């Protein structure tokens, strides 16, 4: 009975945060390789890998419709590290998103903290670990007004010859900046040596802030994210020394948006299957589907996402490596909406892990004179 009760407590905790919402009208950038950018997905993932982890992502979408001054590019760089002595972890994340002809640019720099504890234990290989994460960030916007042409600049015969009277184009104070707060929870259920179930829930934008460029009382919309994955590991080979993982996964995002001045609910659903080999060098990849409601429709952009990557390190086994690095490349094939005319979406990810590097490591407790807390 203990394990069901523990899982029920986690589920009830998530439902409390689902009920906490208020009206807003903006959307956030998304990543196709969301599990390669764990700090952006969920602050509770801070310190999820052992030691110190550095990750970077580059996303370029719809390059065929981007003109000379137009692009849709999102970059992120993250760093997180364990603090085993306090069952905690610290992280830092920078995100840079550029959109459109005017190159509207949103930048964010934030710090996250996560606390992890083993709340249930049934047997040697049956545990439930709970991680709570909080991230605070400073965000700001900028825009290149020189790329815009306003109607008062145009002459019917000579074209674009006049200066604009639009005040927003010359007023740097019109660009908003704000502090933000995100909260996430992650449950990691180890059923046995071969199966692990991970369940996460996130609430982004806990504070109500105005992010309108022209100060039109627009607000950053709260975004709710539910994500889950089942990790199944299986040994193979003549001596069963090699191991592969099959990972069915799903992610659902809900956020309010604006369409023709009306507030609507924007939903994004990802589901698919990933695989990974546990030896070094190894390969990993996956195929999943993305749509607004989870099924194909002709009114919105639907995508098939293909991922392939490789992993290297200084050992043949992951658990004995002093460092590893993973390089992944994914492509989004849009089969409805904008279709292939936009060129699809390319995304590149890099993850570097140093499993033996952490702050206040438990291995140094004799020198410091303090013992690490036990779960």
URBELFEN-V996717 format. One record per pair of residues at least 24 apart in sequence whose C-alpha atoms are under 10 Angstrom apart, sorted by the first residue. I is the first residue (numbers start at 1). J is the second residue. D is the distance in Angstrom with one decimal. If there is no record, write none. Layout:
i/j/d
I/J/D
I/J/D
This chain:
i/j/d
1/122/9.6
2/120/7.2
2/121/8.3
2/122/7.6
3/119/9.5
3/120/6.5
3/121/7.7
3/122/7.1
3/126/9.0
3/127/8.2
3/128/7.7
3/189/9.4
4/120/9.8
5/120/9.3
6/119/7.4
6/120/6.6
6/121/9.7
6/128/7.8
6/129/9.9
6/130/9.8
6/187/10.0
7/119/9.9
7/120/9.1
7/128/8.1
7/130/9.9
7/187/8.3
7/189/8.9
7/199/10.0
10/130/8.3
10/185/8.5
10/186/8.8
10/187/7.5
10/199/9.5
10/200/9.7
10/201/9.9
11/187/9.6
11/199/9.4
11/200/9.8
11/201/9.4
13/185/8.9
13/201/9.7
14/184/9.1
14/185/7.8
14/186/9.9
14/200/8.8
14/201/6.5
14/202/8.5
14/203/9.5
14/226/9.5
15/201/9.4
17/183/9.3
17/184/9.7
17/201/9.0
17/202/8.6
17/203/7.3
17/224/9.1
18/201/9.1
18/202/9.1
18/203/7.8
18/224/7.3
18/225/9.6
20/203/9.1
20/206/9.1
20/222/9.6
21/203/9.3
21/205/9.9
21/206/8.5
21/221/9.3
21/222/7.0
21/223/9.3
21/224/9.4
22/206/9.4
22/207/9.8
22/208/8.4
22/221/8.2
22/222/7.5
22/256/9.7
23/208/9.1
23/219/8.2
23/220/9.1
23/221/7.0
23/222/8.0
23/255/9.9
23/256/7.6
23/257/9.7
23/263/8.4
24/208/8.2
24/209/9.3
24/210/9.4
24/217/9.9
24/218/7.2
24/219/5.1
24/220/5.8
24/221/4.2
24/222/6.9
24/223/9.7
24/255/8.6
24/256/6.1
24/257/7.3
24/258/8.7
24/263/7.8
24/264/9.6
24/265/10.0
25/210/10.0
25/211/9.8
25/212/10.0
25/217/10.0
25/218/6.5
25/219/5.8
25/220/6.2
25/221/5.2
25/222/8.7
25/255/8.4
25/256/5.5
25/257/4.6
25/258/5.4
25/259/9.2
25/261/9.4
25/262/8.9
25/263/6.4
25/264/8.2
25/265/9.2
25/266/10.0
26/210/10.0
26/211/8.5
26/212/9.3
26/218/7.8
26/219/6.6
26/220/5.1
26/221/5.0
26/222/8.4
26/223/9.4
26/255/8.0
26/256/6.6
26/257/5.2
26/258/6.9
26/263/9.5
26/266/9.8
27/219/10.0
27/220/7.4
27/221/6.5
27/222/8.7
27/223/8.1
27/254/9.8
27/255/6.8
27/256/7.2
27/257/6.1
27/258/8.8
27/266/8.4
28/97/9.5
28/106/9.8
28/204/9.8
28/220/8.8
28/221/8.5
28/222/9.6
28/223/8.2
28/255/8.7
28/257/9.8
29/73/9.7
29/74/7.6
29/95/9.6
29/96/9.7
29/97/7.3
29/98/9.8
29/99/10.0
29/106/9.7
30/59/9.4
30/74/8.6
30/253/9.8
30/268/9.6
31/57/8.6
31/58/9.1
31/59/7.4
31/74/8.4
31/75/9.6
31/76/9.9
31/347/8.0
32/59/8.4
32/270/9.0
32/288/9.5
32/290/8.9
32/305/7.4
32/306/9.4
32/307/9.1
32/330/7.5
32/331/8.4
32/332/7.7
32/345/8.7
32/346/8.9
32/347/7.1
32/348/9.6
33/57/8.6
33/59/9.6
33/286/9.9
33/305/9.1
33/306/9.7
33/307/8.0
33/328/8.5
33/329/8.7
33/330/7.3
33/331/9.8
33/347/7.5
33/348/8.4
33/349/7.6
34/251/9.1
34/270/10.0
34/349/9.9
35/227/9.8
36/326/9.3
36/327/9.6
36/328/8.5
36/348/9.7
36/349/6.7
36/350/7.8
36/351/7.2
37/76/8.2
37/77/8.8
37/78/8.0
37/93/9.7
37/349/8.2
37/350/9.3
37/351/8.8
38/78/9.0
39/76/9.9
39/77/9.6
39/78/7.1
39/79/8.6
39/80/8.2
39/91/7.6
39/92/8.1
39/93/6.9
39/94/9.9
39/110/9.9
39/111/9.6
39/112/8.0
39/133/9.7
39/135/9.0
40/76/8.6
40/77/9.8
40/78/8.6
40/93/7.6
40/94/9.3
40/95/8.7
40/110/10.0
40/135/9.6
41/184/9.0
41/200/9.4
41/201/9.5
41/202/7.9
41/204/9.7
41/225/8.2
41/226/9.7
41/227/8.9
41/251/9.9
42/112/9.7
42/132/9.6
42/133/7.5
42/134/8.8
42/135/8.9
42/182/8.5
42/183/7.7
42/184/5.6
42/185/7.6
42/186/8.1
42/200/7.6
42/201/7.6
42/202/6.0
42/203/8.8
42/204/9.0
42/225/8.5
42/226/9.6
42/227/9.3
43/90/9.6
43/91/8.4
43/92/10.0
43/111/9.1
43/112/6.1
43/113/7.1
43/114/6.9
43/131/9.3
43/132/7.8
43/133/4.7
43/134/5.7
43/135/6.0
43/136/9.6
43/182/7.4
43/183/6.7
43/184/5.6
43/185/7.9
43/186/9.0
43/201/9.9
43/202/8.0
43/203/9.9
43/204/9.8
44/89/9.3
44/112/8.4
44/113/7.7
44/114/5.4
44/115/7.7
44/116/8.4
44/130/9.0
44/131/5.6
44/132/5.1
44/133/3.8
44/134/7.0
44/135/8.9
44/182/10.0
44/183/7.8
44/184/5.2
44/185/5.4
44/186/5.8
44/187/9.3
44/200/8.2
44/201/9.0
44/202/8.5
45/80/9.2
45/89/9.1
45/91/9.4
45/112/9.5
45/113/9.3
45/114/7.4
45/115/9.8
45/116/9.7
45/131/7.6
45/132/8.5
45/133/7.3
45/184/8.4
45/185/8.5
45/186/7.2
45/200/9.1
46/78/10.0
46/79/8.9
46/80/6.0
46/81/7.4
46/82/8.0
46/88/8.6
46/89/5.9
46/90/6.4
46/91/5.9
46/92/9.0
46/111/9.9
46/112/6.9
46/113/6.6
46/114/5.7
46/115/8.7
46/116/9.7
46/131/8.9
46/132/9.2
46/133/7.1
46/134/9.2
46/135/9.5
47/79/9.2
47/80/5.7
47/81/5.2
47/82/4.9
47/83/8.1
47/84/9.6
47/87/9.8
47/88/7.6
47/89/4.9
47/90/6.8
47/91/7.4
47/112/9.8
47/113/8.7
47/114/7.3
47/115/9.1
47/116/9.2
47/131/9.8
47/358/9.5
48/80/8.7
48/81/8.6
48/82/8.0
48/88/9.9
48/89/8.2
48/114/9.1
48/116/9.1
48/131/9.0
48/186/10.0
49/80/8.8
49/81/8.2
49/82/8.1
49/353/7.6
49/354/9.0
49/355/7.4
50/80/9.8
50/81/7.7
50/82/6.7
50/83/9.9
50/84/9.5
50/353/7.8
50/354/7.5
50/355/4.7
50/356/7.2
50/357/8.2
50/358/8.0
51/80/8.5
51/81/5.6
51/82/5.4
51/83/8.4
51/84/9.0
51/89/9.4
51/323/9.9
51/353/7.3
51/354/5.6
51/355/4.0
51/356/5.2
51/357/4.6
51/358/4.6
51/359/8.2
51/361/8.8
52/79/7.4
52/80/5.9
52/81/4.2
52/82/6.6
52/83/9.7
52/89/9.6
52/90/9.7
52/91/9.5
52/323/9.7
52/352/8.3
52/353/5.9
52/354/5.1
52/355/6.2
52/356/7.7
52/357/5.6
52/358/5.9
52/359/8.9
53/78/8.1
53/79/5.8
53/80/5.5
53/81/6.3
53/82/9.1
53/91/9.2
53/323/9.7
53/324/9.6
53/325/9.5
53/351/7.0
53/352/5.6
53/353/4.4
53/354/6.3
53/355/7.9
53/357/9.1
53/358/9.7
54/78/5.7
54/79/4.6
54/80/6.7
54/81/8.8
54/91/9.7
54/92/9.6
54/93/9.9
54/325/9.3
54/350/8.1
54/351/5.8
54/352/5.1
54/353/6.5
54/354/8.7
55/79/6.6
55/80/8.9
55/93/9.3
55/325/9.4
55/326/9.3
55/327/9.9
55/349/7.3
55/350/5.5
55/351/4.3
55/352/6.3
55/353/8.6
56/93/9.6
56/94/9.5
56/95/9.8
56/327/9.8
56/348/8.3
56/349/5.7
56/350/5.2
56/351/6.6
56/352/9.0
57/95/9.3
57/327/10.0
57/328/9.4
57/329/9.9
57/347/7.1
57/348/5.7
57/349/4.4
57/350/6.5
57/351/8.9
58/96/9.7
58/329/9.7
58/346/8.2
58/347/5.6
58/348/5.2
58/349/6.5
58/350/9.1
59/97/9.3
59/329/9.9
59/330/9.4
59/331/9.8
59/345/7.2
59/346/5.9
59/347/4.3
59/348/6.5
59/349/8.7
60/98/9.9
60/331/9.9
60/343/9.7
60/344/8.7
60/345/5.8
60/346/5.4
60/347/6.3
60/348/8.9
61/99/9.9
61/331/9.5
61/332/8.7
61/342/7.7
61/343/7.2
61/344/6.0
61/345/4.1
61/346/6.2
61/347/8.3
62/334/9.9
62/338/8.9
62/339/9.9
62/340/8.7
62/341/8.0
62/342/4.2
62/343/5.0
62/344/5.5
62/345/6.2
62/346/8.9
63/341/9.4
63/342/6.3
63/343/5.8
63/344/7.7
63/345/8.0
63/346/9.3
64/340/9.0
64/341/6.7
64/342/4.9
64/343/5.1
64/344/8.4
65/100/9.9
65/338/9.9
65/341/7.4
65/342/5.4
65/343/7.7
66/99/9.7
66/100/7.6
66/101/7.8
66/342/8.3
66/343/9.7
67/100/9.1
67/101/7.5
68/101/8.4
69/100/8.1
69/101/5.6
69/102/7.4
69/103/7.5
69/144/9.8
69/147/7.1
70/98/9.0
70/99/7.3
70/100/5.0
70/101/4.1
70/102/7.0
70/103/6.4
70/104/9.7
70/147/9.0
71/98/6.9
71/99/5.8
71/100/5.5
71/101/6.9
71/102/9.2
71/103/7.1
71/104/9.7
72/97/7.7
72/98/5.6
72/99/4.6
72/100/6.2
72/101/9.1
72/103/8.3
72/104/9.5
72/105/9.9
72/345/9.6
73/97/5.9
73/98/5.3
73/99/6.8
73/100/9.4
73/103/9.7
73/105/9.7
73/345/9.7
73/346/9.8
73/347/9.7
74/98/6.3
74/99/8.6
74/105/9.6
74/106/9.4
74/107/9.8
74/347/9.2
75/107/9.6
75/347/9.6
75/348/9.6
75/349/9.8
76/107/9.7
76/108/9.3
76/109/9.7
76/349/9.5
77/109/9.6
77/349/9.9
77/350/9.5
77/351/10.0
78/109/9.7
78/110/9.5
78/111/9.6
78/351/9.4
79/111/9.5
79/112/9.9
79/351/9.9
79/352/9.6
79/353/10.0
80/111/9.3
80/112/8.5
80/113/9.2
80/353/9.8
80/358/9.5
81/113/9.9
81/353/9.7
81/354/9.3
81/355/9.4
81/357/7.9
81/358/5.8
81/359/7.1
82/113/9.9
82/114/9.2
82/115/9.9
82/355/9.4
82/356/9.9
82/357/8.2
82/358/5.2
82/359/6.2
82/360/8.5
82/361/8.2
83/114/9.7
83/115/9.4
83/357/9.9
83/358/6.2
83/359/4.9
83/360/5.8
83/361/6.6
83/362/8.8
84/115/10.0
84/116/9.6
84/358/7.6
84/359/7.2
84/360/6.5
84/361/5.6
84/362/6.1
84/363/9.4
84/372/7.1
84/373/8.3
84/374/10.0
85/358/9.9
85/359/8.2
85/360/5.8
85/361/6.2
85/362/5.9
85/363/9.6
85/364/9.7
85/365/8.5
85/370/8.6
85/371/7.6
85/372/4.7
85/373/6.4
85/374/9.3
86/115/8.1
86/116/9.1
86/359/9.8
86/360/8.4
86/361/9.5
86/362/9.6
86/372/7.2
86/373/6.9
86/374/9.7
87/114/8.5
87/115/5.9
87/116/5.7
87/117/6.9
87/118/10.0
87/131/9.7
87/372/8.4
87/373/7.3
87/374/8.7
87/375/8.5
88/113/7.2
88/114/5.5
88/115/4.5
88/116/6.1
88/117/9.0
88/131/9.0
88/132/9.5
88/133/9.5
88/359/9.8
89/113/5.8
89/114/5.2
89/115/6.7
89/116/8.4
89/133/9.1
89/358/9.1
89/359/8.7
90/114/6.7
90/115/9.3
90/133/9.6
90/134/9.9
90/135/9.7
90/359/9.3
91/135/8.6
92/135/8.9
92/136/9.7
92/137/9.3
93/135/9.4
93/137/8.6
94/137/9.1
94/138/9.8
94/139/9.8
95/139/9.3
96/139/10.0
96/141/10.0
97/141/9.6
98/141/9.9
98/142/9.5
98/143/9.2
99/143/9.5
101/143/9.8
101/144/8.8
101/145/9.8
101/147/6.7
101/148/7.7
102/142/9.8
102/143/6.3
102/144/5.4
102/145/6.4
102/146/7.7
102/147/5.3
102/148/6.1
102/149/9.8
103/142/8.3
103/143/5.8
103/144/5.9
103/145/8.6
103/146/10.0
103/147/8.0
103/148/9.8
104/141/7.3
104/142/6.1
104/143/4.6
104/144/7.0
104/145/9.2
104/213/9.8
105/140/8.3
105/141/5.6
105/142/5.2
105/143/5.9
105/144/8.6
106/139/7.2
106/140/5.9
106/141/4.6
106/142/6.7
106/143/8.8
106/176/9.9
106/177/9.5
107/138/8.4
107/139/5.7
107/140/5.5
107/141/6.4
107/142/8.5
107/177/9.5
108/137/6.4
108/138/5.7
108/139/4.3
108/140/6.6
108/141/9.0
108/177/9.6
108/178/9.6
108/179/9.3
108/180/9.5
109/136/8.6
109/137/5.4
109/138/5.6
109/139/6.7
109/140/9.2
109/179/9.8
110/135/6.7
110/136/5.5
110/137/3.7
110/138/6.2
110/139/8.5
110/179/9.3
110/180/8.8
110/181/9.2
111/135/5.6
111/136/5.7
111/137/6.4
111/138/9.3
111/181/9.9
112/136/6.4
112/137/8.6
112/181/9.7
112/182/8.9
112/183/9.4
113/183/9.9
114/183/9.8
114/184/9.0
114/185/9.1
114/186/10.0
115/185/9.8
116/185/9.8
116/186/9.0
116/187/9.6
116/375/9.0
117/187/9.9
117/374/8.9
117/375/6.0
118/187/9.7
118/188/9.2
118/189/9.8
118/374/9.1
118/375/5.3
119/187/9.8
119/375/7.7
120/189/9.3
120/375/9.4
121/189/9.9
121/190/9.6
121/375/9.7
122/191/9.5
123/191/9.4
123/192/9.2
124/190/9.8
124/191/9.9
124/192/8.6
124/193/9.6
125/189/9.8
125/190/6.5
125/191/6.6
125/192/5.0
125/193/6.2
125/194/9.6
125/195/9.8
126/189/7.4
126/190/5.2
126/191/4.8
126/192/5.7
126/193/8.5
126/195/9.8
126/196/9.4
127/188/8.1
127/189/5.9
127/190/5.2
127/191/6.9
127/192/8.6
127/196/9.6
128/187/6.8
128/188/5.7
128/189/4.5
128/190/6.3
128/191/8.5
128/196/9.8
128/197/9.4
128/198/9.7
129/186/8.2
129/187/5.8
129/188/5.1
129/189/6.4
129/190/8.3
129/198/9.6
129/375/9.2
130/185/7.3
130/186/5.8
130/187/4.7
130/188/6.4
130/189/8.7
130/198/10.0
130/199/9.8
130/200/9.8
131/184/8.3
131/185/5.7
131/186/5.0
131/187/6.4
131/188/8.2
131/200/9.3
132/183/7.8
132/184/6.0
132/185/4.7
132/186/6.5
132/187/9.0
132/200/9.9
133/182/8.3
133/183/5.8
133/184/5.1
133/185/6.2
133/186/8.3
133/202/9.1
134/181/7.4
134/182/5.8
134/183/4.7
134/184/6.5
134/185/9.0
134/202/9.7
134/203/9.9
134/204/9.9
135/180/8.2
135/181/5.7
135/182/5.1
135/183/6.5
135/184/8.6
135/204/9.1
135/205/10.0
136/179/7.2
136/180/5.6
136/181/4.6
136/182/6.5
136/183/9.0
136/205/9.5
136/206/10.0
137/178/8.4
137/179/5.6
137/180/5.2
137/181/6.5
137/182/8.5
137/205/9.9
138/177/7.4
138/178/5.9
138/179/4.5
138/180/6.4
138/181/9.2
139/176/8.5
139/177/5.5
139/178/5.4
139/179/6.2
139/180/7.4
139/211/9.3
140/175/7.6
140/176/6.0
140/177/4.1
140/178/6.5
140/179/8.9
140/211/8.5
141/174/9.5
141/175/5.8
141/176/5.9
141/177/6.4
141/178/9.4
141/211/8.3
141/212/9.4
141/213/7.7
142/172/8.7
142/174/9.3
142/175/6.1
142/176/8.2
142/177/9.4
142/213/8.6
143/169/9.0
143/172/9.6
143/175/8.1
143/213/9.0
144/169/8.6
145/169/5.5
145/170/8.1
167/214/9.7
168/213/8.5
168/214/6.9
171/214/9.7
172/213/10.0
173/213/9.2
173/214/9.3
173/215/9.9
174/212/8.5
174/213/5.7
174/214/5.6
174/215/6.9
175/211/8.4
175/212/7.9
175/213/5.1
175/214/7.3
175/215/8.4
176/209/9.6
176/210/7.6
176/211/5.5
176/212/6.6
176/213/5.9
176/214/8.3
176/215/7.8
177/209/9.1
177/210/8.5
177/211/7.0
177/212/9.5
177/213/9.4
178/207/9.8
178/208/9.7
178/209/6.8
178/210/7.9
178/211/7.5
178/220/10.0
179/205/9.3
179/207/8.2
179/208/9.7
179/209/8.0
180/204/8.3
180/205/5.8
180/206/7.0
180/207/6.1
180/208/8.4
180/209/7.9
180/220/9.4
181/205/5.5
181/206/5.4
181/207/6.3
181/208/9.7
182/206/6.0
182/207/8.6
182/222/9.4
182/223/9.4
184/224/9.8
184/225/9.1
184/226/9.9
185/226/9.9
186/227/9.3
186/228/9.4
187/228/9.5
188/228/9.9
188/229/9.8
189/230/9.6
190/231/9.5
192/232/9.8
193/232/9.0
193/233/7.9
193/234/9.4
194/231/7.9
194/232/5.5
194/233/4.8
194/234/6.5
194/235/9.1
194/245/9.0
195/230/7.2
195/231/5.7
195/232/4.7
195/233/6.4
195/234/9.1
195/245/9.5
195/246/9.8
195/247/9.9
196/229/8.3
196/230/5.9
196/231/5.1
196/232/6.6
196/233/8.7
196/247/9.6
197/228/7.5
197/229/6.0
197/230/4.6
197/231/6.2
197/232/8.7
197/247/9.6
197/249/9.9
198/227/8.2
198/228/5.5
198/229/5.3
198/230/6.4
198/231/8.0
198/249/9.3
199/226/7.7
199/227/6.0
199/228/4.5
199/229/6.8
199/230/8.9
199/249/9.9
199/250/9.8
200/225/8.0
200/226/5.8
200/227/5.2
200/228/6.2
200/229/9.1
200/251/9.3
201/225/5.7
201/226/4.7
201/227/6.5
201/228/8.8
201/251/9.8
201/252/9.7
201/253/9.9
202/226/6.6
202/227/8.7
202/253/9.3
203/254/9.9
204/255/9.6
220/255/9.8
220/256/9.1
220/257/9.4
221/254/9.8
221/255/6.4
221/256/5.9
221/257/7.4
222/254/8.5
222/255/6.1
222/256/7.3
222/257/10.0
223/253/6.9
223/254/5.7
223/255/4.6
223/256/7.6
223/266/9.5
223/267/9.7
224/252/8.1
224/253/5.6
224/254/5.2
224/255/6.5
224/256/9.8
224/267/9.6
225/251/7.1
225/252/5.7
225/253/4.4
225/254/6.5
225/255/8.8
225/267/9.8
225/268/9.3
225/269/9.8
226/250/8.2
226/251/5.7
226/252/5.2
226/253/6.5
226/254/8.8
226/269/9.7
227/251/4.2
227/252/6.4
227/253/8.6
227/269/9.8
227/270/9.1
227/271/9.6
228/252/9.2
228/271/9.6
229/271/9.7
229/272/9.8
229/273/9.3
229/274/9.7
230/273/9.6
231/274/9.3
231/275/9.1
231/276/9.9
232/275/9.4
233/275/9.7
233/276/9.2
233/277/9.2
233/278/8.9
234/277/9.7
234/278/9.8
235/277/9.9
235/278/9.5
241/278/9.8
241/279/8.8
241/317/9.4
242/277/7.8
242/278/6.9
242/279/6.3
242/280/9.8
242/316/9.8
242/317/8.8
243/276/8.7
243/277/6.0
243/278/5.3
243/279/6.9
243/317/9.8
244/275/7.2
244/276/5.7
244/277/4.2
244/278/5.7
244/279/8.2
244/282/9.5
244/283/9.6
244/284/9.3
245/274/8.2
245/275/5.4
245/276/5.1
245/277/6.2
245/278/7.4
245/284/9.1
246/273/7.2
246/274/6.0
246/275/4.6
246/276/6.8
246/277/9.1
246/284/9.9
246/286/9.4
247/272/8.5
247/273/5.6
247/274/4.9
247/275/5.9
247/276/8.2
247/286/8.8
248/272/5.9
248/273/4.4
248/274/6.3
248/275/8.7
248/286/9.5
248/287/10.0
248/288/9.4
249/273/6.1
249/274/7.6
249/288/8.7
250/288/8.9
250/289/9.5
250/290/9.9
251/290/9.4
252/290/9.8
252/292/9.3
252/293/9.1
252/294/8.8
253/292/9.2
254/292/9.7
266/292/7.4
266/293/9.2
267/291/8.3
267/292/5.2
267/293/6.3
267/294/9.0
268/292/4.5
268/293/6.5
268/294/7.5
269/293/6.1
269/294/5.2
269/295/8.7
270/294/7.1
270/295/10.0
270/303/9.4
270/304/9.7
270/305/9.5
272/304/9.6
272/305/9.1
274/306/9.7
274/307/8.4
274/308/9.7
275/307/9.9
275/308/9.7
276/308/9.9
276/309/9.2
276/310/9.1
276/311/9.4
277/310/9.3
277/311/8.9
277/318/9.9
278/311/9.2
278/316/9.1
278/317/7.0
278/318/6.4
278/319/9.1
279/311/8.7
279/312/9.0
279/313/9.5
279/315/8.6
279/316/5.7
279/317/4.9
279/318/6.2
279/319/9.2
280/310/9.1
280/311/6.5
280/312/5.6
280/313/6.3
280/314/8.0
280/315/6.5
280/316/4.6
280/317/5.7
280/318/6.6
280/321/8.8
280/324/8.6
281/310/7.2
281/311/5.6
281/312/4.8
281/313/6.9
281/314/9.1
281/315/8.5
281/316/6.9
281/317/8.7
281/318/9.4
281/324/9.5
281/325/10.0
281/326/9.8
282/309/8.6
282/310/5.6
282/311/5.1
282/312/6.8
282/313/9.5
282/316/9.2
282/317/9.7
282/318/9.7
282/326/9.2
283/308/7.6
283/309/5.7
283/310/4.3
283/311/6.1
283/312/9.1
283/326/9.0
283/327/9.5
283/328/9.4
284/308/6.0
284/309/5.2
284/310/6.0
284/311/7.7
284/326/9.0
284/327/9.4
284/328/8.1
285/309/5.9
285/310/8.5
285/328/8.0
285/329/8.9
285/330/8.8
286/330/9.0
287/330/9.4
287/331/9.9
287/332/10.0
288/332/9.6
289/332/9.2
289/333/9.7
290/332/9.0
290/333/10.0
290/334/9.4
291/334/9.9
291/336/9.9
296/335/9.2
296/336/8.3
297/335/9.9
297/336/7.5
297/337/8.8
298/335/9.2
298/336/5.8
298/337/6.3
299/336/7.8
299/337/6.3
299/338/9.9
300/334/10.0
300/336/6.9
300/337/5.3
300/338/8.4
301/333/9.9
301/334/6.5
301/335/7.4
301/336/5.3
301/337/4.6
301/338/6.5
301/339/7.6
302/332/9.2
302/333/8.2
302/334/5.7
302/335/6.0
302/336/5.5
302/337/7.1
302/338/9.0
302/339/8.4
303/331/9.4
303/332/5.8
303/333/5.2
303/334/4.5
303/335/6.1
303/336/7.7
303/337/9.6
303/339/8.8
303/344/8.7
303/345/9.4
304/331/8.2
304/332/5.7
304/333/5.2
304/334/6.7
304/335/7.7
304/344/9.9
305/330/6.7
305/331/5.6
305/332/4.4
305/333/6.3
305/334/8.8
305/344/9.8
305/345/8.9
305/346/9.7
306/330/5.4
306/331/5.5
306/332/6.7
306/333/8.2
306/346/10.0
307/331/6.8
307/332/9.1
307/347/9.1
307/348/9.6
309/348/9.6
309/349/9.1
309/350/9.7
311/350/9.8
311/351/9.2
311/352/9.7
312/352/9.7
313/352/9.6
313/353/9.4
318/355/9.6
319/355/8.8
320/355/9.3
321/353/9.6
321/354/8.5
321/355/7.8
321/356/9.1
322/353/8.5
322/354/6.1
322/355/6.3
322/356/6.5
322/357/9.0
323/352/7.3
323/353/5.6
323/354/4.7
323/355/6.6
323/356/8.3
323/357/9.6
324/351/8.1
324/352/5.8
324/353/5.3
324/354/6.8
324/355/8.5
325/350/7.1
325/351/5.4
325/352/4.3
325/353/6.2
325/354/9.0
326/350/5.6
326/351/5.0
326/352/6.5
326/353/8.7
327/351/6.7
327/352/9.0
